[in-house]
């Protein structure tokens, strides 16, 4: 990334609201309420999305960097990405969920560096949202401005070696040491950005016999005595977004470190994850669109037996299925956004959106490789990287089986029929 790229202004100054005339200074005229989920669903080339795609393409983030891309992170902060959902009082953009989804959809469209984009999305939709929703005035003032300007990075630590989606099974223990004070002991794993983080949201239980009803969220610095962050865990995809274990050895905390209320950690977690399930996949929508565009181009330009391969039904139908998957997943994601903005539950919508987007991304990447033939298997084209990144989506934010369990549970399929 060159110096002049760092000088770019936030994309919000480069676009206008849909169906409006550009103002004299080309600022974003739309307020959050004016960019609806319906606007986003019906406008696949929404100005916000395309501006962010252009931004990501200009930054030219390497797709398979093996280390955290600090330059890309700084550029994202400067462009306002890290402050999308944060109140302007703390230096943020104060944008709506719909606008944030459009922004991340554009990032996924504009770059193959899905690991970096995933890291940004995790920060915006999970860590920052949990802090903004449950943090005290002192916690917000201490951390939100630094998270927005990129000088600090946060991590969300719930998963444990023996407790993934089973949040009631966490064993990290908060042992009382006096009035409103505890020590934390336990191990968290698959913590996104742990090797880079400055602050952690850590979930622990004050009483193992009470399960989720005794869970409490704590906000602690990563350099606090007793916090040990392990090395990055080698993985197949999402390069540039390190995951690691975090070991807690009698970490001293007080009531001032509690995020929300004592015993309300389950609520902090569920509120964050319900939204994360759907919204984290906006970038994946953009990546699927980019893959689809590459595959259409291939069908038009590659000739076999004297004709374009797109004329063969086996190829054209495969591409039609890719479009169907992408469009279906996109509608589900923005449906979840519409429900969220209306204050309604998104548990079902989020599970369906996550399930559809994650599984569609994998199959569409396989189809794209098939259409490209041997070239699709090469590192240079990047489709194999898209596949490895997409496979990760089958696990994070809850596996596909967990999403199906959520949907089935909400449909009450295990209950007797009412007479």
Residue pairs with C-beta under 8 A, 6 or more apart in sequence:
1 59
1 60
1 61
1 71
1 72
1 75
5 58
5 59
5 75
6 74
6 75
6 78
8 55
8 58
8 78
8 79
9 79
10 78
10 79
10 80
10 93
11 48
11 51
11 52
11 54
11 55
11 79
11 80
11 103
12 27
12 28
12 48
12 80
12 93
12 95
13 25
13 26
13 27
13 28
14 26
14 51
15 26
15 28
15 47
15 48
15 50
15 51
16 22
16 23
16 26
16 27
16 28
16 29
16 30
16 47
17 28
17 29
17 30
17 34
17 35
17 47
18 30
18 35
18 39
18 43
18 46
18 47
20 29
20 30
23 29
28 48
30 99
32 94
32 95
32 96
32 98
32 99
33 96
35 46
35 48
35 96
35 98
35 99
35 102
36 98
36 338
37 98
37 334
37 335
37 337
37 338
37 341
38 338
39 46
39 98
40 46
40 49
40 98
40 101
40 102
40 334
40 337
41 330
41 331
41 334
44 289
44 330
46 102
48 99
48 102
48 103
48 106
49 102
49 103
49 105
49 106
49 109
49 286
50 106
51 106
52 81
52 102
52 103
52 104
52 105
52 106
52 107
52 110
53 106
53 107
53 109
53 110
53 286
54 106
54 110
55 79
55 106
55 107
55 110
56 106
56 107
56 109
56 110
56 111
56 113
56 117
57 110
57 111
59 72
59 75
59 111
60 111
61 69
61 72
61 111
61 113
61 116
61 240
62 69
62 113
62 240
63 111
63 112
63 113
63 114
63 239
63 382
63 385
64 239
64 240
64 379
64 385
65 113
65 115
65 116
65 239
65 240
66 239
66 240
67 240
68 119
68 193
68 195
68 196
68 240
68 241
68 242
69 113
69 116
69 240
72 113
72 116
72 240
73 116
73 119
73 120
73 150
73 153
74 150
76 82
76 120
76 150
77 83
77 148
77 149
77 150
78 150
80 93
81 103
81 107
81 120
81 124
82 120
82 123
82 124
82 128
82 147
82 148
82 149
82 150
83 90
83 91
83 92
83 93
83 148
83 149
84 92
84 93
84 95
84 99
84 100
84 103
84 124
85 92
85 93
85 94
85 95
85 97
85 100
85 124
85 125
85 128
85 129
85 132
86 92
86 93
86 94
86 128
86 132
86 144
86 147
86 148
87 94
87 132
87 144
88 94
90 140
90 141
90 144
90 145
90 148
91 144
91 145
91 148
91 149
92 144
92 148
95 103
96 341
97 275
97 279
97 337
97 340
97 341
98 334
98 337
98 338
98 341
100 124
100 125
100 279
100 282
101 279
101 282
101 333
101 334
101 337
102 282
104 117
104 120
104 121
104 124
104 279
104 282
104 283
104 286
105 282
105 283
105 285
105 286
105 289
106 286
107 117
107 120
107 283
107 286
108 114
108 117
108 282
108 283
108 284
108 285
108 286
108 287
108 288
108 289
108 290
109 286
109 287
109 289
109 290
110 286
110 290
111 117
112 287
112 290
112 382
112 385
112 386
113 239
113 240
114 237
114 238
114 283
114 284
114 287
114 385
114 386
114 389
115 237
115 238
115 239
115 240
115 241
115 389
116 240
116 241
117 283
118 192
118 238
118 241
118 280
118 283
118 389
118 392
119 192
119 193
119 240
119 241
121 279
121 280
121 282
121 283
122 156
122 192
122 193
122 241
122 276
122 280
123 147
123 153
123 154
123 193
125 275
125 276
125 279
125 280
126 156
126 192
126 272
126 273
126 276
126 280
127 147
127 154
127 155
127 156
127 201
128 144
128 147
128 154
129 272
129 275
129 276
130 156
130 201
130 217
130 259
130 268
130 269
130 271
130 272
131 139
131 140
131 143
131 144
131 147
131 154
131 201
131 219
131 259
132 140
132 144
133 268
133 271
133 272
134 217
134 259
134 260
134 264
134 268
134 271
135 143
135 144
135 219
135 259
135 260
136 256
138 256
139 219
139 259
143 152
143 154
143 199
143 219
146 152
146 198
147 153
147 154
147 199
152 198
152 199
153 193
153 196
153 197
153 198
153 199
154 193
154 197
154 198
154 199
154 200
154 201
155 191
155 192
155 193
155 194
155 197
155 199
155 200
155 201
155 222
155 246
156 191
156 192
156 200
156 201
156 272
157 188
157 191
157 194
157 200
157 201
157 202
157 203
157 246
158 167
158 170
158 188
158 203
158 269
159 188
159 189
159 190
159 191
160 169
160 170
160 171
160 172
160 186
160 187
160 188
160 189
161 187
161 189
162 169
162 171
163 169
163 170
163 171
164 190
164 398
164 399
165 398
165 399
165 402
167 203
167 212
167 215
167 266
167 269
168 211
168 212
169 211
170 186
170 203
170 204
170 205
170 215
171 186
171 205
171 208
172 184
172 185
172 186
172 187
172 188
172 202
172 203
172 204
172 205
172 248
173 184
173 185
173 186
173 204
173 205
173 206
173 208
174 182
174 183
174 184
174 204
174 205
174 206
174 216
174 218
174 253
175 182
175 183
175 185
176 182
176 206
177 183
177 252
180 254
180 255
181 252
181 253
181 254
181 255
182 204
182 206
182 252
182 253
182 254
183 226
183 250
183 251
183 252
183 253
184 202
184 204
184 218
184 220
184 226
184 248
184 250
184 251
184 253
185 248
185 249
185 250
185 251
186 204
186 248
187 245
187 246
187 247
187 248
188 202
188 245
188 246
188 248
189 233
189 243
189 245
189 246
190 233
190 243
190 396
191 197
191 200
191 243
191 244
191 245
191 246
192 241
192 243
193 241
193 242
194 200
194 222
194 229
194 230
194 242
194 243
194 244
194 245
194 246
195 229
195 231
195 232
195 242
195 244
196 242
197 222
197 229
198 221
198 222
198 223
199 219
199 220
199 221
199 222
200 219
200 220
200 221
200 222
200 227
200 246
201 217
201 218
201 219
201 259
201 268
202 217
202 218
202 219
202 220
202 246
202 248
203 215
203 216
203 217
203 218
203 265
203 268
203 269
204 215
204 216
204 218
204 265
205 211
205 214
205 215
205 216
206 214
206 216
206 262
206 263
207 214
208 214
212 265
212 266
213 263
213 266
214 263
215 263
215 264
215 265
215 266
215 269
216 258
216 260
216 261
216 262
216 263
216 264
216 265
217 258
217 259
217 260
217 264
217 265
217 268
217 269
218 253
218 257
218 258
218 259
219 257
219 258
219 259
220 227
220 251
220 253
220 257
221 227
222 229
224 251
224 252
225 251
225 252
226 248
226 249
226 250
226 251
226 252
227 246
227 247
227 248
227 249
227 251
228 246
228 247
228 248
228 249
229 244
229 245
229 246
229 247
230 244
230 245
230 246
230 247
231 244
232 242
232 243
232 244
233 242
233 243
233 244
233 245
235 243
235 392
236 388
236 391
236 392
237 385
237 387
237 388
237 389
237 390
237 391
237 392
238 389
238 392
239 385
255 262
259 265
259 268
260 267
260 268
273 397
273 398
274 345
274 346
274 347
274 350
275 340
275 346
275 350
276 397
277 350
277 351
277 353
277 354
277 397
277 398
277 403
278 332
278 333
278 336
278 337
278 346
278 349
278 350
278 353
278 354
279 333
279 336
279 337
280 354
280 396
280 397
281 329
281 333
281 353
281 354
281 357
281 358
281 393
282 333
284 329
284 357
284 358
284 361
284 390
284 393
285 326
285 329
285 330
285 333
285 357
287 361
287 386
287 389
287 390
288 322
288 325
288 326
288 329
288 357
288 360
288 361
288 364
289 326
291 322
291 364
291 365
291 368
291 383
291 386
292 319
292 322
292 323
292 326
292 364
292 368
294 368
294 372
294 381
294 383
295 319
295 322
295 367
295 368
295 371
295 372
296 310
296 319
298 309
298 371
298 372
299 308
299 309
299 310
299 315
299 316
299 319
299 371
300 308
300 310
301 308
302 308
302 309
303 309
304 312
309 315
309 371
310 316
310 319
315 371
318 367
318 370
318 371
319 367
319 371
321 363
321 367
322 364
322 367
322 368
325 356
325 360
325 363
325 364
326 360
326 364
328 356
328 360
329 353
329 356
329 357
329 360
329 361
332 349
332 352
332 353
332 356
332 357
333 353
333 357
335 349
335 353
336 346
336 349
336 350
336 353
339 345
339 346
339 349
340 346
347 406
347 410
348 406
348 407
348 410
351 398
351 403
351 406
351 407
351 410
352 403
352 407
354 397
354 398
354 403
355 400
355 403
355 404
355 407
357 393
358 390
358 393
358 394
358 400
359 394
359 400
361 386
361 390
361 393
362 387
362 390
362 391
362 393
362 394
364 390
365 383
365 386
365 387
365 390
366 387
368 376
368 383
368 386
369 376
369 377
369 383
369 384
369 387
370 376
372 381
372 383
375 381
376 383
376 384
377 383
377 384
378 384
379 385
394 400
398 406
408 414
